[in-house]
Amino acid sequence: MAKKSWTARNARKQQTVDKYAELRLKLKAEKDYIGLTMLPRDASPTRLVNRCEVTGRRRAFLRRFRLSRITFRELASAGMIPGVTKSSW
């Protein structure tokens, strides 16, 4: 389980990205790169980290389910994810 401060930091970065999204698009369209450098660092979407919705883990993240591999396996084995079955051959 990730520390709450890490998930809170990521949420704060997401708010900053949303706040400056329109301005970033405008500056990019005008090719005003000096104006882009004046924005806060966390305004860039590349600063966001994909984190598991349940545990906050960032490594081994499955984008389709927004879960880490460990949480995905636990929930899939318990039958909590619709349409996902254990493979057998």
The first five atom37 places (N, CA, C, CB, O) and aatype in JSON, in Angstrom:
{
  "aatype": [12, 0, 11, 11, 15, 17, 16, 0, 1, 2, 0, 1, 11, 5, 5, 16, 19, 3, 11, 18, 0, 6, 10, 1, 10, 11, 10, 11, 0, 6, 11, 3, 18, 9, 7, 10, 16, 12, 10, 14, 1, 3, 0, 15, 14, 16, 1, 10, 19, 2, 1, 4, 6, 19, 16, 7, 1, 1, 1, 0, 13, 10, 1, 1, 13, 1, 10, 15, 1, 9, 16, 13, 1, 6, 10, 0, 15, 0, 7, 12, 9, 14, 7, 19, 16, 11, 15, 15, 17],
  "atom_mask": [
    [1, 1, 1, 1, 1],
    [1, 1, 1, 1, 1],
    [1, 1, 1, 1, 1],
    [1, 1, 1, 1, 1],
    [1, 1, 1, 1, 1],
    [1, 1, 1, 1, 1],
    [1, 1, 1, 1, 1],
    [1, 1, 1, 1, 1],
    [1, 1, 1, 1, 1],
    [1, 1, 1, 1, 1],
    [1, 1, 1, 1, 1],
    [1, 1, 1, 1, 1],
    [1, 1, 1, 1, 1],
    [1, 1, 1, 1, 1],
    [1, 1, 1, 1, 1],
    [1, 1, 1, 1, 1],
    [1, 1, 1, 1, 1],
    [1, 1, 1, 1, 1],
    [1, 1, 1, 1, 1],
    [1, 1, 1, 1, 1],
    [1, 1, 1, 1, 1],
    [1, 1, 1, 1, 1],
    [1, 1, 1, 1, 1],
    [1, 1, 1, 1, 1],
    [1, 1, 1, 1, 1],
    [1, 1, 1, 1, 1],
    [1, 1, 1, 1, 1],
    [1, 1, 1, 1, 1],
    [1, 1, 1, 1, 1],
    [1, 1, 1, 1, 1],
    [1, 1, 1, 1, 1],
    [1, 1, 1, 1, 1],
    [1, 1, 1, 1, 1],
    [1, 1, 1, 1, 1],
    [1, 1, 1, 0, 1],
    [1, 1, 1, 1, 1],
    [1, 1, 1, 1, 1],
    [1, 1, 1, 1, 1],
    [1, 1, 1, 1, 1],
    [1, 1, 1, 1, 1],
    [1, 1, 1, 1, 1],
    [1, 1, 1, 1, 1],
    [1, 1, 1, 1, 1],
    [1, 1, 1, 1, 1],
    [1, 1, 1, 1, 1],
    [1, 1, 1, 1, 1],
    [1, 1, 1, 1, 1],
    [1, 1, 1, 1, 1],
    [1, 1, 1, 1, 1],
    [1, 1, 1, 1, 1],
    [1, 1, 1, 1, 1],
    [1, 1, 1, 1, 1],
    [1, 1, 1, 1, 1],
    [1, 1, 1, 1, 1],
    [1, 1, 1, 1, 1],
    [1, 1, 1, 0, 1],
    [1, 1, 1, 1, 1],
    [1, 1, 1, 1, 1],
    [1, 1, 1, 1, 1],
    [1, 1, 1, 1, 1],
    [1, 1, 1, 1, 1],
    [1, 1, 1, 1, 1],
    [1, 1, 1, 1, 1],
    [1, 1, 1, 1, 1],
    [1, 1, 1, 1, 1],
    [1, 1, 1, 1, 1],
    [1, 1, 1, 1, 1],
    [1, 1, 1, 1, 1],
    [1, 1, 1, 1, 1],
    [1, 1, 1, 1, 1],
    [1, 1, 1, 1, 1],
    [1, 1, 1, 1, 1],
    [1, 1, 1, 1, 1],
    [1, 1, 1, 1, 1],
    [1, 1, 1, 1, 1],
    [1, 1, 1, 1, 1],
    [1, 1, 1, 1, 1],
    [1, 1, 1, 1, 1],
    [1, 1, 1, 0, 1],
    [1, 1, 1, 1, 1],
    [1, 1, 1, 1, 1],
    [1, 1, 1, 1, 1],
    [1, 1, 1, 0, 1],
    [1, 1, 1, 1, 1],
    [1, 1, 1, 1, 1],
    [1, 1, 1, 1, 1],
    [1, 1, 1, 1, 1],
    [1, 1, 1, 1, 1],
    [1, 1, 1, 1, 1]
  ],
  "atom_positions": [
    [[0.84, -1.18, 0.0], [0.0, 0.0, 0.0], [0.89, 1.24, 0.0], [-0.96, 0.0, 1.22], [1.79, 1.38, 0.83]],
    [[0.63, 2.13, -0.93], [1.41, 3.36, -1.01], [1.02, 4.31, 0.13], [1.2, 4.05, -2.38], [-0.09, 4.26, 0.66]],
    [[1.97, 5.15, 0.49], [1.66, 6.15, 1.51], [0.61, 7.11, 0.97], [2.95, 6.92, 1.94], [0.56, 7.38, -0.23]],
    [[-0.2, 7.62, 1.85], [-1.26, 8.54, 1.42], [-0.68, 9.83, 0.87], [-2.19, 8.84, 2.58], [-1.31, 10.48, 0.03]],
    [[0.5, 10.2, 1.32], [1.11, 11.42, 0.81], [1.45, 11.3, -0.68], [2.37, 11.76, 1.61], [1.37, 12.29, -1.41]],
    [[1.81, 10.09, -1.12], [2.13, 9.9, -2.54], [0.88, 10.01, -3.4], [2.79, 8.53, -2.76], [0.91, 10.64, -4.45]],
    [[-0.21, 9.41, -2.95], [-1.44, 9.49, -3.73], [-2.01, 10.92, -3.68], [-2.48, 8.48, -3.2], [-2.6, 11.38, -4.66]],
    [[-1.85, 11.6, -2.57], [-2.32, 12.99, -2.46], [-1.5, 13.89, -3.37], [-2.23, 13.48, -1.0], [-2.04, 14.8, -4.0]],
    [[-0.2, 13.64, -3.45], [0.66, 14.43, -4.32], [0.26, 14.25, -5.78], [2.13, 14.04, -4.12], [0.23, 15.21, -6.55]],
    [[-0.05, 13.02, -6.14], [-0.45, 12.75, -7.52], [-1.79, 13.43, -7.83], [-0.56, 11.23, -7.77], [-1.99, 13.94, -8.93]],
    [[-2.7, 13.44, -6.87], [-3.99, 14.12, -7.06], [-3.79, 15.63, -7.22], [-4.94, 13.83, -5.88], [-4.46, 16.26, -8.03]],
    [[-2.87, 16.19, -6.45], [-2.58, 17.61, -6.56], [-1.97, 17.94, -7.93], [-1.62, 18.04, -5.43], [-2.28, 18.97, -8.52]],
    [[-1.1, 17.05, -8.42], [-0.53, 17.24, -9.76], [-1.63, 17.19, -10.81], [0.54, 16.18, -10.05], [-1.6, 17.96, -11.78]],
    [[-2.59, 16.3, -10.65], [-3.7, 16.17, -11.61], [-4.51, 17.46, -11.65], [-4.6, 14.98, -11.24], [-4.91, 17.91, -12.73]],
    [[-4.76, 18.06, -10.5], [-5.48, 19.33, -10.46], [-4.71, 20.43, -11.18], [-5.75, 19.74, -9.0], [-5.31, 21.25, -11.88]],
    [[-3.39, 20.46, -11.01], [-2.57, 21.46, -11.67], [-2.59, 21.27, -13.18], [-1.14, 21.41, -11.14], [-2.66, 22.25, -13.93]],
    [[-2.52, 20.03, -13.62], [-2.57, 19.73, -15.06], [-3.9, 20.2, -15.63], [-2.37, 18.21, -15.31], [-3.93, 20.82, -16.69]],
    [[-5.0, 19.91, -14.94], [-6.32, 20.32, -15.42], [-6.45, 21.84, -15.46], [-7.42, 19.73, -14.51], [-7.07, 22.4, -16.37]],
    [[-5.86, 22.51, -14.48], [-5.97, 23.96, -14.38], [-5.28, 24.66, -15.55], [-5.36, 24.44, -13.06], [-5.79, 25.64, -16.08]],
    [[-4.13, 24.15, -15.96], [-3.33, 24.79, -16.99], [-3.47, 24.15, -18.37], [-1.9, 24.79, -16.59], [-2.72, 24.51, -19.28]],
    [[-4.38, 23.21, -18.56], [-4.49, 22.48, -19.82], [-4.8, 23.41, -21.0], [-5.58, 21.42, -19.72], [-4.14, 23.33, -22.03]],
    [[-5.78, 24.28, -20.85], [-6.15, 25.18, -21.95], [-5.02, 26.15, -22.27], [-7.43, 25.96, -21.6], [-4.72, 26.41, -23.44]],
    [[-4.4, 26.69, -21.25], [-3.31, 27.64, -21.45], [-2.13, 26.97, -22.16], [-2.85, 28.23, -20.11], [-1.51, 27.56, -23.04]],
    [[-1.83, 25.73, -21.77], [-0.75, 24.99, -22.42], [-1.03, 24.78, -23.9], [-0.54, 23.63, -21.73], [-0.15, 24.95, -24.74]],
    [[-2.29, 24.41, -24.23], [-2.65, 24.22, -25.63], [-2.51, 25.51, -26.42], [-4.09, 23.69, -25.75], [-2.01, 25.51, -27.55]],
    [[-2.94, 26.61, -25.83], [-2.84, 27.92, -26.48], [-1.39, 28.3, -26.73], [-3.53, 29.0, -25.63], [-1.04, 28.75, -27.82]],
    [[-0.54, 28.13, -25.71], [0.88, 28.47, -25.85], [1.57, 27.58, -26.88], [1.58, 28.36, -24.51], [2.44, 28.04, -27.62]],
    [[1.2, 26.31, -26.92], [1.79, 25.4, -27.9], [1.37, 25.77, -29.31], [1.39, 23.95, -27.59], [2.17, 25.71, -30.24]],
    [[0.1, 26.16, -29.47], [-0.39, 26.55, -30.8], [0.34, 27.81, -31.29], [-1.91, 26.8, -30.76], [0.63, 27.93, -32.48]],
    [[0.63, 28.72, -30.39], [1.35, 29.94, -30.73], [2.86, 29.72, -30.81], [1.04, 31.03, -29.72], [3.6, 30.62, -31.2]],
    [[3.31, 28.54, -30.43], [4.74, 28.18, -30.37], [5.5, 29.14, -29.46], [5.36, 28.19, -31.79], [6.62, 29.56, -29.76]],
    [[4.87, 29.48, -28.34], [5.47, 30.36, -27.34], [6.13, 29.48, -26.27], [4.41, 31.32, -26.7], [5.54, 29.22, -25.22]],
    [[7.34, 29.03, -26.56], [8.01, 28.1, -25.66], [8.53, 28.79, -24.41], [9.15, 27.42, -26.39], [8.7, 28.14, -23.37]],
    [[8.79, 30.07, -24.49], [9.21, 30.81, -23.29], [8.04, 30.89, -22.32], [9.71, 32.25, -23.66], [8.22, 30.76, -21.11]],
    [[6.83, 31.1, -22.85], [5.63, 31.13, -22.01], [5.38, 29.77, -21.36], [0.0, 0.0, 0.0], [4.93, 29.7, -20.22]],
    [[5.69, 28.7, -22.1], [5.52, 27.36, -21.54], [6.49, 27.12, -20.38], [5.74, 26.3, -22.63], [6.14, 26.46, -19.4]],
    [[7.69, 27.64, -20.5], [8.66, 27.44, -19.42], [8.3, 28.23, -18.17], [10.04, 27.82, -19.89], [8.78, 27.92, -17.08]],
    [[7.45, 29.25, -18.33], [7.03, 30.05, -17.17], [5.95, 29.35, -16.34], [6.53, 31.4, -17.64], [5.69, 29.74, -15.2]],
    [[5.31, 28.34, -16.92], [4.27, 27.6, -16.19], [4.91, 26.73, -15.11], [3.43, 26.72, -17.15], [6.1, 26.43, -15.18]],
    [[4.14, 26.33, -14.1], [4.69, 25.43, -13.08], [5.09, 24.08, -13.68], [3.67, 25.22, -11.95], [4.51, 23.64, -14.67]],
    [[6.06, 23.45, -13.09], [6.52, 22.15, -13.58], [5.4, 21.11, -13.58], [7.68, 21.65, -12.75], [5.28, 20.31, -14.5]],
    [[4.6, 21.13, -12.53], [3.55, 20.13, -12.4], [2.38, 20.36, -13.35], [3.04, 20.1, -10.97], [1.42, 19.59, -13.34]],
    [[2.45, 21.4, -14.18], [1.41, 21.64, -15.17], [1.56, 20.71, -16.37], [1.44, 23.11, -15.63], [0.65, 20.6, -17.19]],
    [[2.69, 20.05, -16.46], [2.93, 19.13, -17.57], [2.3, 17.77, -17.27], [4.45, 18.98, -17.83], [2.5, 17.23, -16.18]],
    [[1.54, 17.21, -18.23], [0.89, 15.92, -17.98], [1.87, 14.76, -17.82], [-0.06, 15.6, -19.1], [1.51, 13.71, -17.27]],
    [[3.1, 14.93, -18.28], [4.07, 13.84, -18.14], [4.54, 13.67, -16.7], [5.27, 14.1, -19.04], [5.17, 12.67, -16.38]],
    [[4.23, 14.62, -15.83], [4.62, 14.51, -14.43], [3.67, 13.61, -13.63], [4.68, 15.88, -13.8], [3.97, 13.25, -12.5]],
    [[2.54, 13.26, -14.23], [1.58, 12.38, -13.55], [2.09, 10.95, -13.56], [0.2, 12.46, -14.22], [2.8, 10.54, -14.47]],
    [[1.72, 10.21, -12.54], [2.12, 8.81, -12.42], [0.85, 7.95, -12.4], [3.0, 8.58, -11.14], [-0.1, 8.26, -11.68]],
    [[0.85, 6.88, -13.18], [-0.27, 5.95, -13.13], [-0.2, 5.17, -11.82], [-0.26, 4.98, -14.35], [0.82, 4.56, -11.52]],
    [[-1.26, 5.21, -11.06], [-1.29, 4.51, -9.78], [-2.52, 3.62, -9.69], [-1.27, 5.5, -8.61], [-3.56, 3.93, -10.25]],
    [[-2.38, 2.52, -8.97], [-3.48, 1.59, -8.74], [-4.58, 2.3, -7.96], [-3.0, 0.32, -7.97], [-4.31, 3.02, -7.0]],
    [[-5.82, 2.1, -8.37], [-6.96, 2.74, -7.71], [-7.16, 2.22, -6.29], [-8.23, 2.52, -8.53], [-7.66, 2.95, -5.43]],
    [[-6.78, 0.99, -6.04], [-7.03, 0.37, -4.74], [-5.86, 0.61, -3.78], [-7.27, -1.12, -4.9], [-6.06, 1.08, -2.66]],
    [[-4.65, 0.27, -4.22], [-3.51, 0.3, -3.31], [-2.61, 1.52, -3.48], [-2.7, -0.92, -3.5], [-1.89, 1.87, -2.55]],
    [[-2.64, 2.16, -4.64], [-1.76, 3.3, -4.89], [-0.41, 2.89, -5.44], [0.0, 0.0, 0.0], [0.45, 3.75, -5.67]],
    [[-0.2, 1.61, -5.67], [1.06, 1.12, -6.21], [1.25, 1.64, -7.63], [1.11, -0.42, -6.19], [0.29, 1.69, -8.4]],
    [[2.49, 2.02, -7.99], [2.72, 2.58, -9.32], [3.42, 1.62, -10.25], [3.5, 3.83, -9.21], [3.37, 1.8, -11.47]],
    [[4.07, 0.61, -9.71], [4.76, -0.36, -10.56], [3.81, -1.47, -10.96], [6.0, -0.93, -9.85], [2.88, -1.8, -10.23]],
    [[4.05, -2.06, -12.13], [3.23, -3.16, -12.66], [1.77, -2.74, -12.76], [3.37, -4.41, -11.78], [0.89, -3.42, -12.25]],
    [[1.54, -1.6, -13.41], [0.21, -1.01, -13.54], [-0.43, -1.48, -14.83], [0.29, 0.54, -13.49], [0.2, -1.42, -15.89]],
    [[-1.69, -1.95, -14.77], [-2.44, -2.36, -15.95], [-3.4, -1.23, -16.31], [-3.21, -3.7, -15.7], [-4.36, -0.97, -15.58]],
    [[-3.15, -0.57, -17.43], [-3.93, 0.61, -17.81], [-5.4, 0.29, -18.03], [-3.36, 1.23, -19.07], [-6.28, 1.06, -17.63]],
    [[-5.67, -0.83, -18.65], [-7.05, -1.17, -19.0], [-7.95, -1.24, -17.76], [-7.1, -2.5, -19.74], [-9.12, -0.86, -17.81]],
    [[-7.4, -1.73, -16.67], [-8.18, -1.92, -15.44], [-7.86, -0.89, -14.37], [-7.95, -3.29, -14.9], [-8.55, -0.82, -13.36]],
    [[-6.81, -0.08, -14.58], [-6.35, 0.92, -13.62], [-6.02, 0.29, -12.27], [-7.42, 2.01, -13.44], [-6.28, 0.86, -11.21]],
    [[-5.43, -0.92, -12.33], [-5.04, -1.66, -11.13], [-3.61, -2.16, -11.29], [-6.0, -2.84, -10.88], [-3.1, -2.28, -12.4]],
    [[-2.97, -2.46, -10.16], [-1.67, -3.1, -10.22], [-1.88, -4.59, -10.47], [-0.85, -2.86, -8.91], [-2.99, -5.09, -10.29]],
    [[-0.84, -5.28, -10.87], [-0.97, -6.7, -11.2], [-1.4, -7.53, -10.0], [0.34, -7.23, -11.75], [-2.12, -8.51, -10.14]],
    [[-0.95, -7.14, -8.82], [-1.27, -7.9, -7.61], [-2.74, -7.75, -7.27], [-0.39, -7.43, -6.44], [-3.43, -8.73, -7.01]],
    [[-3.22, -6.52, -7.28], [-4.64, -6.26, -6.99], [-5.52, -6.89, -8.06], [-4.91, -4.75, -6.89], [-6.58, -7.43, -7.75]],
    [[-5.08, -6.8, -9.31], [-5.85, -7.38, -10.41], [-6.02, -8.88, -10.2], [-5.16, -7.11, -11.76], [-7.11, -9.42, -10.37]],
    [[-4.94, -9.55, -9.84], [-5.0, -11.01, -9.65], [-5.92, -11.38, -8.5], [-3.59, -11.58, -9.39], [-6.7, -12.32, -8.61]],
    [[-5.84, -10.63, -7.4], [-6.71, -10.91, -6.26], [-8.18, -10.73, -6.62], [-6.34, -10.0, -5.07], [-9.01, -11.58, -6.3]],
    [[-8.5, -9.62, -7.28], [-9.89, -9.34, -7.63], [-10.4, -10.3, -8.71], [-10.03, -7.9, -8.12], [-11.56, -10.72, -8.66]],
    [[-9.54, -10.66, -9.67], [-9.95, -11.58, -10.72], [-10.2, -12.97, -10.15], [-8.89, -11.65, -11.83], [-11.16, -13.64, -10.55]],
    [[-9.37, -13.41, -9.23], [-9.56, -14.72, -8.61], [-10.83, -14.77, -7.78], [-8.35, -15.08, -7.74], [-11.46, -15.82, -7.66]],
    [[-11.19, -13.64, -7.2], [-12.4, -13.56, -6.4], [-13.64, -13.35, -7.26], [-12.29, -12.45, -5.38], [-14.76, -13.37, -6.75]],
    [[-13.45, -13.15, -8.58], [-14.58, -12.95, -9.48], [-15.18, -11.56, -9.4], [0.0, 0.0, 0.0], [-16.35, -11.37, -9.71]],
    [[-14.39, -10.59, -8.97], [-14.9, -9.23, -8.79], [-14.78, -8.37, -10.05], [-14.16, -8.57, -7.65], [-15.35, -7.28, -10.1]],
    [[-14.04, -8.84, -11.06], [-13.88, -8.08, -12.31], [-14.72, -8.75, -13.39], [-12.36, -8.0, -12.74], [-14.42, -9.89, -13.77]],
    [[-15.75, -8.09, -13.89], [-16.63, -8.69, -14.88], [-15.9, -9.02, -16.18], [-17.8, -7.77, -15.16], [-15.11, -8.21, -16.68]],
    [[-16.15, -10.19, -16.72], [-15.58, -10.59, -18.0], [-14.19, -11.17, -17.93], [0.0, 0.0, 0.0], [-13.64, -11.56, -18.96]],
    [[-13.61, -11.23, -16.75], [-12.25, -11.76, -16.61], [-12.33, -13.14, -15.96], [-11.33, -10.79, -15.76], [-12.88, -13.29, -14.87]],
    [[-11.79, -14.12, -16.66], [-11.75, -15.48, -16.12], [-10.34, -16.0, -16.13], [-12.66, -16.42, -16.91], [-9.51, -15.53, -16.91]],
    [[-10.04, -16.95, -15.28], [-8.73, -17.52, -15.22], [-8.52, -18.42, -16.42], [-8.53, -18.29, -13.91], [-9.38, -19.24, -16.75]],
    [[-7.4, -18.27, -17.08], [-7.11, -19.05, -18.27], [-6.69, -20.46, -17.89], [-6.03, -18.37, -19.11], [-5.94, -20.66, -16.92]],
    [[-7.17, -21.44, -18.65], [-6.73, -22.82, -18.44], [-6.75, -23.54, -19.78], [-7.62, -23.55, -17.4], [-7.67, -23.36, -20.57]],
    [[-5.74, -24.36, -20.03], [-5.69, -25.12, -21.27], [-5.03, -26.45, -21.07], [-4.96, -24.36, -22.33], [-4.9, -27.22, -22.01]]
  ]
}
